[in-house]
């Protein structure tokens, strides 16, 4: 993941996030409420539009239709709204 950025209107949810996860490792996202953990997971699952790049094994994930609305407070992480 490189340069991930997501805004909800005027709210900056994730700001230029970059990290790599090596194969066979376990990774956790830790942070305070509102730090962007759920938005980052939604970006990895390709359910919100973001800027930046996400790759799995050097390949971009397939584009899927957006499943959750752009308003993060109206659905849970795995809800189809």
Beta strands, then each sheet from edge to edge (+ up, - down):
strand 1: 2-8
strand 2: 11-17
strand 3: 51-53
strand 4: 55-56
strand 5: 59-60
sheet 1: 2+ 1- 3+
sheet 2: 4+ 5-
end
